[in-house]
Amino acid sequence: MYASTNPKQPFYVANQIVLTTKDQKVLTKLYQPLVGVLGIGLYTTLVNEFDTIPFAGDYKTLYQLQDQTDSDLKSIFSSLHHLEAVGLLKTYLGQNPVLGEVLIFQLLPVPSPQEFFKTFLLSSLLREKLGTVSFERLVKEFTPRQFSGLKDAAEVTAGFFDVFHLSQDTAIEPPPAVKEASEKVGKPEKIQVDLGASAHKIDWDFLIALFDAYHINKNEIDKHRSEISQLISFYDLSEQDFINEAMLTFSAGKSTLDMQAIAAVIAENYGKKRTKASVHKQITPAKDSLATIKNLSAQDDELLKTINQYSTIDYLYYLKEEKGGYVTANEKKVIYRLQNQYGLSPQLINVLIYTCLEYDSVLAPNLADRIANDWLQKGVTTAVQAIEYVKNRRKKYQQRRYQVKNKPVKKTNNWQKQKKQAAQNSNQTMTEEEMNQIFNEFGKENKKE
């Protein structure tokens, strides 16, 4: 992705686009949720910047674009990248003998609503942005409506030869001038959404042969060729990778492809792989080095021994036996996901289990994810570091509470108290407060023992 930090860099628009009322509606309703208000503003601004023969003095600069949109360069290029990603813009770098390096913007036509919704990457992203209810409302709004009475009505429309008269020779063989005009004007263009992801070459014969093993015929593949191509290109999959993901949606006796289900499976598995790789990258640097943490108490040492002694599932059962209650299926799923899908070490997961159960009676997925994310963001990747981090955070929280408790408070009327309390409640960050509350419970049972 190209971005410039030079507000004096010249640019020009290479082609002309005429926006219709229908185009404006598509931009506002379908594209604006994806590229933002600034993105649509930039697109319409560039539409009006077209100049057929730009001389050196006619080139605009990025500074003028900033002035027109009241935005900084970082925001402008972020919006330009969004326009490029959804297939509304192409950007080129050119050379001018007088001005040097120049930016060239090629505007792409606004697709029809039908083309937009057929481009499943765009429609899936729109649904994710707006939610199911708003998305379905847009689908209904852009679905063509036809008068139901046409079904039973008889057509009485006049034909061409009912109205006009041409010689038989001209009707059969057009004059040379007419043929020449047809060649000059060119073939009619069907607007298709270009997401810039067509570089991935697909061996369709190989893919068809792979599908044939699951009784999916060639016609079904051809029917969804565009969607398959977009999925393979977007996620950079091989033909075999695509089959491996798609087969998870197959069922006995079914010979059709559920592209929505296939896209969901690929997105889910792609996200898991990316997350696991990201977590592994954060944990690896500290994997081979021993944590040198000071001020670990005897209770902490005992906790470490217990954590290292049990596997993750066994440790969960051990804690439930100590505290009472039973292990649920969802709790086991949380542990499986943390270890196998995200790649956290068993010892770190055990500390996470201990911390969560100090605060709640069950190992809740949202709570576990929030704490794990907090640890990784702070560079906590080992069990020893996790124990020390939780203790330090708890200590700071208690000190802050002690300072607030001993601070002199001015007497106020009831209505002032209520107003002050409402302001405090509105300014509270729930995530931070809950996190401090969780860590404040850490280690209390050890101290009692």
Phi, psi and omega in degrees: 000130182267140174213140180247146176251008183258107181293344180272358182294128181283156176212160169209161180261128191274345184214166183253134176236132176256118182270125176268172177299323179295319178299317180300321180293317178297316179299314185289315187278321188257321185268329183300321176298338182269320186252351178087168181296319180296321179299314179293322177298319178295318181299311181292327176296315180294328176302321182275357182264003183294135176225125186299313180233087183283119172274171184305322182283347182270349182293136173272164176245163179299331179298320179293325176294322175300316183295321181291325184258354181055049183222158175276167184297323180299316180292322180297312182289329175298317178291322177299319178296322178295319178297321178295318185293328182266005173084028177255351186207145169235141183240137180230154172253124180237175180239132175245132184299336181262314188267345182085223184287128180231151175268134178240122180255126174252115180279137177257143183299151177286122181292163174287160177304324180296317179294322179299309184288338175283338176276094194294335177296318179290313182293326177293319179295320179297317179297321179293323182287318188266334187094162187297317185296310180295323179297313180296328177295320177292320178302315179296321182295323184264002177283123181301137180252140181228138180297124185294337182292345180295334184300321185259359183274148178267131182282131180234025182293139178286142177271169183302311184281352172288335186251316186252160181230120175239151176295153183299319181296317181293322181293324182277315183234105181298150177298156179306322181297324179291317177297318180297319178297321179297319179293320182294315182292324177092173181285150177294137182265132173263121183289125176235145181285123179253110180265011177067027184236034184260007184285342183285115181276130184247132175274091186293325179298318179295318181295318179297320179296321178295317180294327182300330179296339179253019176064032172258116187278171185298322181299323179293323178293314180298325180298324184248023185302317181298315181293319178298316180300317180294319179296313181297318181290316184296318183263003178054055182261152169276170178299319180293321177301316182297316178298317181301322179283318184295325184295342177292343180259356182285151174221158184299134177080002181254126183242022178243160180259128174265091187295329178295318179291320179297315179298320180294318180296314181296316179298319180296310182291324177297318179296321179297315181296317180296317181295315180297318179296320179295315179296317180300321180296325180284326184277326187307314182303329183263003187293319187264001182250138179281135179286129180254085182253135181266167171064031173280127183278175178297323178296322179295319178298319179295320178297318179297319179299316180295318180298318180286341184280329187252151167285171185297312181294317180297323180293322177298315178297320180299314181293322179294324176293324179290318186268338188098163182098189182219161180276129180265163179296323180295324179296320179293326177295321179299314181296317179300316182295317181297322184274314188268327181267326182256343173079023175288148181288150180302321181295318179294321178296322179297319177295322179297317177299313181301315182295316181296318182284344171290333184260324185226166182276345179230160177273093184277139183298318181297317180295316179298318180295319182295317180292316180299318178296319178299317180296312183296323178294333179265007178078019179272111185232358179234163181297318181297315179297323180296316179298314181295319181296315181296318179297315181296320180293320178296319181297316180295321180295318180293321178297318180295320178293322180295318180295319179294322182296322184268002180284130179298136183246129179283135181291137181226162176287166182301318182293328177291320178299315181296319180295317180295318180296320179296320179295319179296317181297322182288335182267354183290138173265107188301318183299313181295317182295315180296322180297316178297322179295321178298309184290338178292333179280347188296128172083002183294322181292324178299320182291326179295321180290000000 
